[in-house]
Amino acid sequence: MAIEYLKRGKPEAERSEDDAKVRSIVEGTLKEIETRGDAAVRELSEKFDNYAPSSFRLSGSEIAALMNQVSARDMEDIKFAQEQVRKFAEAQRASMLDIEVETMPGVILGHKNIPVQSVGCYVPGGKFPMVASAHMSVATASVAEVPRIIAATPPFKGAPNPAVIAAMHLGGAHEIYVLGGIQAVGAMAIGTETIDPVHMLVGPGNAFVAEAKRQLFGRVGIDLFAGPTETMVIADDTVDAEMCATDLLGQAEHGYNSPAVLVTNSRKLATETLSEIERLLKILPTADTASKSWEDYGEVIVCDTYDEMLAVADDIASEHVQVMTDRDDWFLENMTCYGALFLGARTNVANGDKVIGTNHTLPTKKAGRYTGGLWVGKFLKTHSYQKVLTDEAAAEIGAYCSRLCMLEGFVGHAEQANVRVRRYGGGNVPYGEAAE
């Protein structure tokens, strides 16, 4: 295989060192929240956001006042985006059926899909007000019929962001808190004197939020381990450098550590994209962020064949994968590890981020190898049940069960089966040797 890196990102060892620092800070902060509750949350909000209102939870009148500040055009756009997200989530929900089957005469097995009973939705917003994240978490939880949905977002420039609050409210949040970072996810998961803890945390965030969710996992459920935004462009000579460079930098502006990777079988496209990125970084208003991301985490990989491109892409398992080739559907059929695919030059990752209807909370750091992104099914727990309706079935299953328990040495287990055989088998133990 001939795979060549025209540009490489930061070495893995340096990235791991950064992660270790974050881990230590998060661990100490969560202990503070657990020990000191509201007082710790207030101190953290003052320290990091310079924000300390009398109550972090917005009242109904405060929500209404903030929504009144949103222009009619912006409100219409928010409602349109939520409608797309809801439509797709509703279709996904309809695909998840409760089942009940009779596996042998008198034995009924089934499962029910039950909503998680309380969810905390984190909506990032300290640097950019992430209106779309409210649709992805809050509205999707609402479609799943979660009975208690709480949402938290940091203040934006010292105050609640009206558009984000509107999106949370329209999405179906029952409680809205203006809180950011570790203090928000910690308070929602651990609980304080004024915030009841939730059963599950969802939503993207910075490295500290992602690490807090990782450390809280087990105490509460989480959607997935979501690190910094990642994007990959898989392209051949059917597209040009402007398209590739725009799609790479469009995601690199998320943060200082957002990997952006071009995988191509065209050396000409690769070199022209590198030049185009340099040109765009001179005029992009978010170039301070995007250029740092590109310098430290940008990569350009040239392959000989489409099979090599596929192998590289599956190995990297990027969060967003923009495919612009003469065989987009071939990649759809054959790719196995990614967050979400964006097929063809007519669509793009920003569509998925903001409006088209698929969920934008997606796996990063190779998690696409074992999980997909947030969807309505993440808010549902599939619980099984069983019932035995006839004496004959109780005796027959009991006999098998007893023998299998004894095979493992579990005598008490076997007796659970034996008592049913004796009681429902009419005094006769089926299969003679079963349960004596």
VMD Tcl script that draws the C-alpha trace (Angstrom):
set ca {
  {0.00 0.00 0.00}
  {1.24 3.47 -0.80}
  {-0.14 5.89 1.77}
  {1.71 9.19 2.14}
  {1.17 11.98 4.67}
  {1.71 15.40 3.08}
  {0.86 16.91 6.48}
  {0.70 15.34 9.93}
  {-0.92 16.52 13.17}
  {0.41 16.63 16.72}
  {1.99 13.34 17.90}
  {-0.28 11.06 19.94}
  {1.98 11.32 23.01}
  {1.47 15.10 23.22}
  {-2.30 14.70 22.87}
  {-2.28 12.17 25.75}
  {-0.34 14.59 27.96}
  {-3.03 17.24 27.43}
  {-5.72 14.67 28.35}
  {-3.98 13.81 31.65}
  {-4.06 17.46 32.80}
  {-7.78 17.69 32.04}
  {-8.48 14.45 33.96}
  {-6.87 15.74 37.13}
  {-8.72 19.09 37.08}
  {-12.09 17.42 36.46}
  {-11.61 14.90 39.26}
  {-10.95 17.63 41.82}
  {-13.83 19.76 40.62}
  {-16.39 16.94 40.78}
  {-15.29 16.16 44.36}
  {-15.92 19.80 45.27}
  {-19.43 19.66 43.80}
  {-20.19 16.41 45.59}
  {-18.93 17.77 48.93}
  {-20.17 21.35 48.82}
  {-23.11 21.31 46.40}
  {-24.60 24.66 45.42}
  {-21.79 26.65 47.06}
  {-19.17 24.94 44.88}
  {-21.30 25.37 41.76}
  {-21.72 29.08 42.47}
  {-17.98 29.60 43.04}
  {-17.13 27.78 39.81}
  {-19.63 29.82 37.82}
  {-18.21 33.05 39.25}
  {-14.66 31.93 38.53}
  {-15.10 30.67 34.97}
  {-18.11 32.60 33.67}
  {-18.19 35.64 35.96}
  {-21.86 34.82 36.45}
  {-23.68 34.45 39.79}
  {-27.43 35.19 39.62}
  {-29.75 34.66 42.59}
  {-30.91 31.46 40.88}
  {-29.24 29.56 38.03}
  {-32.60 28.10 37.07}
  {-34.64 30.37 34.79}
  {-38.24 31.07 35.80}
  {-41.10 30.92 33.33}
  {-41.23 34.71 33.09}
  {-37.47 34.94 32.48}
  {-37.74 32.35 29.69}
  {-40.62 34.27 28.10}
  {-38.68 37.56 28.30}
  {-35.63 36.00 26.66}
  {-37.72 34.46 23.90}
  {-39.22 37.87 23.17}
  {-35.70 39.06 22.30}
  {-35.40 36.52 19.45}
  {-36.29 37.97 16.05}
  {-39.20 36.51 14.08}
  {-36.80 35.25 11.37}
  {-34.53 33.53 13.90}
  {-37.50 31.99 15.69}
  {-38.86 30.65 12.41}
  {-35.44 29.15 11.58}
  {-35.19 27.50 15.02}
  {-38.67 25.99 14.61}
  {-37.80 24.74 11.10}
  {-34.63 23.02 12.36}
  {-36.46 21.43 15.27}
  {-39.16 20.17 12.93}
  {-36.51 18.38 10.83}
  {-34.86 16.85 13.91}
  {-38.23 15.73 15.31}
  {-39.33 14.19 12.01}
  {-36.25 12.00 11.80}
  {-36.35 11.13 15.52}
  {-40.02 10.17 15.22}
  {-39.24 7.89 12.27}
  {-36.44 6.29 14.28}
  {-38.73 5.85 17.29}
  {-41.35 4.17 15.10}
  {-38.74 1.61 14.05}
  {-38.25 0.48 17.67}
  {-41.01 -1.97 18.50}
  {-42.02 -3.65 21.73}
  {-42.14 -7.40 21.09}
  {-43.75 -10.46 22.65}
  {-43.23 -13.98 21.31}
  {-44.19 -17.51 22.36}
  {-40.86 -19.36 22.02}
  {-42.39 -22.73 22.97}
  {-45.91 -23.66 24.06}
  {-46.73 -21.72 27.23}
  {-43.47 -19.69 27.38}
  {-43.84 -15.98 26.59}
  {-40.81 -13.68 26.20}
  {-40.88 -9.99 25.38}
  {-39.26 -6.63 25.69}
  {-40.49 -3.09 26.27}
  {-38.78 0.14 25.29}
  {-39.03 2.41 28.34}
  {-37.81 6.04 28.37}
  {-34.99 7.02 30.72}
  {-36.83 8.82 33.52}
  {-34.67 11.95 33.76}
  {-32.06 13.43 31.43}
  {-29.66 16.35 31.73}
  {-28.93 17.99 28.36}
  {-25.76 20.08 28.14}
  {-25.77 22.74 25.45}
  {-22.34 24.38 24.89}
  {-22.36 28.12 24.43}
  {-19.50 29.97 26.13}
  {-17.66 30.70 22.87}
  {-20.37 30.07 20.28}
  {-24.05 29.84 21.31}
  {-24.83 26.30 20.14}
  {-28.53 26.69 19.37}
  {-28.51 23.47 17.34}
  {-27.34 21.36 20.30}
  {-30.64 22.08 22.05}
  {-32.56 20.51 19.15}
  {-30.31 17.46 19.12}
  {-30.59 16.62 22.80}
  {-33.73 18.25 24.21}
  {-36.09 17.75 21.24}
  {-34.88 14.17 20.71}
  {-35.41 13.33 24.41}
  {-38.88 14.85 24.06}
  {-39.70 12.53 21.13}
  {-38.58 9.62 23.35}
  {-41.10 10.89 25.98}
  {-38.55 11.33 28.77}
  {-40.66 12.59 31.72}
  {-38.05 15.01 33.12}
  {-35.72 16.85 30.76}
  {-33.41 19.46 32.25}
  {-31.06 21.58 30.19}
  {-28.01 23.65 31.05}
  {-26.03 26.14 29.00}
  {-23.33 28.64 30.00}
  {-23.95 32.37 29.89}
  {-22.93 34.02 26.64}
  {-21.17 37.35 27.14}
  {-22.42 37.47 30.72}
  {-26.09 36.65 30.18}
  {-28.37 33.82 28.99}
  {-28.38 33.58 25.21}
  {-31.99 34.20 24.05}
  {-31.83 31.92 20.98}
  {-30.38 28.98 22.95}
  {-32.99 29.40 25.70}
  {-35.75 29.57 23.06}
  {-34.49 26.36 21.45}
  {-34.36 24.59 24.83}
  {-37.88 25.70 25.73}
  {-39.37 24.87 22.32}
  {-37.55 21.54 22.38}
  {-39.40 20.55 25.54}
  {-37.05 21.22 28.48}
  {-38.86 21.12 31.83}
  {-36.08 22.96 33.71}
  {-33.50 25.34 32.23}
  {-30.28 26.32 34.04}
  {-27.74 28.93 32.99}
  {-24.64 26.98 34.00}
  {-21.58 25.92 32.06}
  {-18.71 23.48 32.09}
  {-17.90 20.92 34.77}
  {-20.21 22.69 37.22}
  {-23.20 22.13 34.93}
  {-22.72 18.44 34.18}
  {-21.53 17.78 37.73}
  {-24.57 19.45 39.28}
  {-26.98 17.63 36.96}
  {-25.41 14.21 37.58}
  {-24.51 14.47 41.27}
  {-27.32 16.79 42.37}
  {-27.16 19.74 44.77}
  {-29.49 21.28 47.32}
  {-31.47 22.91 44.50}
  {-30.98 20.53 41.55}
  {-32.28 16.97 41.68}
  {-29.85 14.56 39.99}
  {-30.68 12.98 36.64}
  {-30.32 9.41 35.40}
  {-28.47 10.32 32.20}
  {-26.29 13.09 30.73}
  {-26.18 13.96 27.03}
  {-24.72 16.63 24.79}
  {-21.35 17.76 23.46}
  {-18.90 20.08 25.17}
  {-15.26 21.03 25.53}
  {-12.54 18.69 26.82}
  {-13.52 19.38 30.45}
  {-17.20 18.60 29.86}
  {-16.31 15.42 27.95}
  {-13.98 14.27 30.73}
  {-16.56 15.09 33.41}
  {-19.08 12.90 31.59}
  {-16.50 10.13 31.35}
  {-15.82 10.26 35.09}
  {-19.54 10.40 35.93}
  {-20.39 7.44 33.70}
  {-21.67 4.61 35.86}
  {-23.23 6.95 38.38}
  {-25.33 8.13 35.45}
  {-25.69 7.01 31.86}
  {-24.17 9.10 29.09}
  {-24.82 9.32 25.37}
  {-21.18 8.78 24.35}
  {-17.66 10.04 24.94}
  {-17.64 13.16 22.81}
  {-14.30 14.91 22.44}
  {-13.38 17.84 20.18}
  {-15.05 18.00 16.78}
  {-13.39 15.92 14.08}
  {-13.90 16.11 10.34}
  {-12.62 14.09 7.42}
  {-12.97 14.81 3.74}
  {-12.67 11.84 1.39}
  {-12.28 13.27 -2.09}
  {-11.08 12.48 -5.57}
  {-10.66 14.72 -8.60}
  {-14.43 15.08 -9.08}
  {-14.22 18.09 -6.69}
  {-11.85 21.01 -6.34}
  {-9.60 22.46 -3.65}
  {-11.99 25.25 -2.68}
  {-14.68 22.71 -1.72}
  {-12.24 20.55 0.27}
  {-10.53 23.45 2.05}
  {-13.87 25.03 2.97}
  {-15.18 21.79 4.43}
  {-12.01 21.21 6.45}
  {-11.77 24.73 7.90}
  {-15.53 24.91 8.45}
  {-15.10 22.37 11.26}
  {-11.59 23.36 12.39}
  {-13.06 26.64 13.66}
  {-14.86 24.73 16.45}
  {-11.83 24.81 18.76}
  {-8.05 24.80 19.00}
  {-7.90 21.01 18.92}
  {-10.36 19.95 16.22}
  {-8.78 17.40 13.86}
  {-9.44 17.95 10.15}
  {-8.17 15.33 7.69}
  {-8.16 15.13 3.91}
  {-7.92 11.63 2.41}
  {-7.52 11.61 -1.36}
  {-6.09 9.65 -4.27}
  {-5.24 12.88 -6.12}
  {-1.86 14.44 -5.29}
  {-2.90 17.50 -7.33}
  {-6.04 17.97 -5.19}
  {-3.98 17.47 -2.01}
  {-1.39 20.13 -2.84}
  {-4.01 22.57 -4.15}
  {-6.09 22.10 -0.98}
  {-3.05 22.92 1.18}
  {-2.59 26.16 -0.79}
  {-6.31 26.98 -0.63}
  {-6.33 26.50 3.15}
  {-3.49 29.02 3.45}
  {-5.48 31.49 1.34}
  {-8.72 31.03 3.31}
  {-6.99 31.37 6.68}
  {-6.02 34.93 5.70}
  {-9.68 35.96 5.32}
  {-11.67 33.65 7.64}
  {-13.02 35.64 10.64}
  {-12.47 32.60 12.90}
  {-8.93 32.05 11.59}
  {-7.33 32.41 15.05}
  {-9.02 29.18 16.12}
  {-9.09 27.37 12.79}
  {-5.41 28.01 12.02}
  {-4.29 26.61 15.40}
  {-6.43 23.50 14.87}
  {-5.11 23.07 11.34}
  {-1.49 23.57 12.41}
  {-1.65 21.06 15.29}
  {-4.30 18.58 14.14}
  {-4.70 18.96 10.36}
  {-3.61 16.08 8.13}
  {-3.45 15.44 4.39}
  {-3.13 11.81 3.33}
  {-2.57 10.73 -0.28}
  {-3.47 7.15 -1.23}
  {-3.08 5.19 -4.46}
  {-6.47 3.47 -4.50}
  {-10.03 3.80 -3.23}
  {-9.52 0.67 -1.13}
  {-6.61 2.39 0.62}
  {-8.74 5.50 1.17}
  {-11.43 3.31 2.74}
  {-8.91 1.52 4.99}
  {-7.40 4.82 6.21}
  {-10.84 6.32 6.83}
  {-12.07 3.31 8.83}
  {-8.86 3.33 10.89}
  {-9.21 7.02 11.79}
  {-12.98 6.61 12.44}
  {-13.66 10.34 12.23}
  {-16.76 11.95 13.71}
  {-17.87 13.63 10.46}
  {-16.96 12.13 7.10}
  {-17.65 14.19 3.97}
  {-17.46 11.91 0.90}
  {-17.08 13.61 -2.50}
  {-16.04 11.02 -5.05}
  {-17.23 9.24 -8.18}
  {-18.44 6.36 -5.92}
  {-20.07 7.89 -2.83}
  {-22.51 4.98 -2.40}
  {-19.58 2.53 -2.45}
  {-18.23 4.27 0.65}
  {-21.70 4.14 2.23}
  {-21.84 0.38 1.59}
  {-18.32 -0.36 2.79}
  {-17.40 2.09 5.56}
  {-17.87 0.63 9.04}
  {-16.31 3.12 11.51}
  {-17.45 6.77 11.59}
  {-19.86 9.14 13.32}
  {-21.99 10.27 10.37}
  {-21.55 10.29 6.60}
  {-22.25 13.26 4.34}
  {-22.51 11.91 0.82}
  {-21.87 14.02 -2.25}
  {-20.79 17.60 -2.84}
  {-24.36 18.93 -2.51}
  {-24.48 18.26 1.23}
  {-21.99 19.14 3.95}
  {-21.24 18.69 7.64}
  {-22.79 22.04 8.58}
  {-26.16 20.75 7.33}
  {-25.90 17.89 9.81}
  {-24.69 20.21 12.55}
  {-27.54 22.68 12.26}
  {-30.65 21.75 10.32}
  {-31.04 18.70 8.10}
  {-32.44 16.44 10.84}
  {-29.78 13.85 11.65}
  {-28.27 14.21 15.13}
  {-25.00 16.11 15.47}
  {-23.86 14.59 18.79}
  {-21.49 11.99 17.37}
  {-18.64 9.69 18.47}
  {-15.07 11.04 18.44}
  {-11.61 9.68 19.33}
  {-12.28 6.45 17.41}
  {-15.46 5.69 19.38}
  {-17.18 5.23 16.01}
  {-15.65 1.74 16.10}
  {-18.17 0.69 18.77}
  {-21.03 3.20 18.87}
  {-23.09 5.47 16.70}
  {-24.19 8.94 17.72}
  {-27.01 10.29 19.86}
  {-30.46 9.30 18.61}
  {-33.90 8.72 20.03}
  {-32.94 5.14 20.94}
  {-30.30 6.38 23.40}
  {-33.11 7.74 25.58}
  {-34.89 4.39 25.62}
  {-34.01 1.34 27.70}
  {-34.98 -2.04 26.25}
  {-36.14 -4.21 29.15}
  {-36.98 -7.89 28.76}
  {-39.64 -9.90 30.60}
  {-40.81 -13.50 30.69}
  {-43.88 -15.41 31.78}
  {-44.75 -19.12 31.84}
  {-48.44 -19.78 31.29}
  {-48.87 -23.56 31.64}
  {-47.92 -26.25 34.14}
  {-46.40 -28.29 31.33}
  {-44.10 -25.46 30.25}
  {-43.04 -24.77 33.86}
  {-42.09 -28.44 34.33}
  {-40.28 -28.77 31.01}
  {-38.26 -25.56 31.26}
  {-37.65 -26.33 34.95}
  {-36.11 -29.68 34.13}
  {-33.68 -28.21 31.61}
  {-32.90 -25.37 34.01}
  {-32.18 -27.72 36.91}
  {-29.72 -29.79 34.92}
  {-27.93 -26.74 33.55}
  {-27.65 -25.22 37.05}
  {-26.10 -28.42 38.41}
  {-23.68 -28.48 35.45}
  {-22.31 -25.19 36.85}
  {-22.53 -26.25 40.50}
  {-25.32 -23.84 41.46}
  {-27.43 -26.02 43.76}
  {-29.62 -23.16 45.03}
  {-30.35 -22.12 41.47}
  {-31.29 -25.71 40.63}
  {-33.70 -25.85 43.57}
  {-35.54 -22.79 42.21}
  {-36.26 -24.90 39.14}
  {-36.88 -28.11 41.06}
  {-39.64 -26.64 43.21}
  {-41.51 -25.69 40.02}
  {-40.99 -29.16 38.55}
  {-42.37 -30.77 41.72}
  {-45.27 -28.35 42.00}
  {-46.35 -28.09 38.35}
  {-45.12 -31.41 36.95}
  {-47.90 -33.43 38.58}
  {-45.39 -35.27 40.71}
  {-43.57 -36.51 37.61}
  {-40.18 -35.09 36.76}
  {-39.90 -34.84 32.97}
  {-36.87 -36.50 31.41}
  {-36.36 -38.72 34.50}
  {-32.81 -37.65 35.28}
  {-33.64 -33.95 35.42}
  {-34.37 -32.67 38.85}
  {-34.19 -35.16 41.65}
}
mol new
graphics top color blue
foreach p $ca { graphics top sphere $p radius 0.5 }
foreach p [lrange $ca 0 end-1] q [lrange $ca 1 end] { graphics top cylinder $p $q radius 0.2 }
display resetview
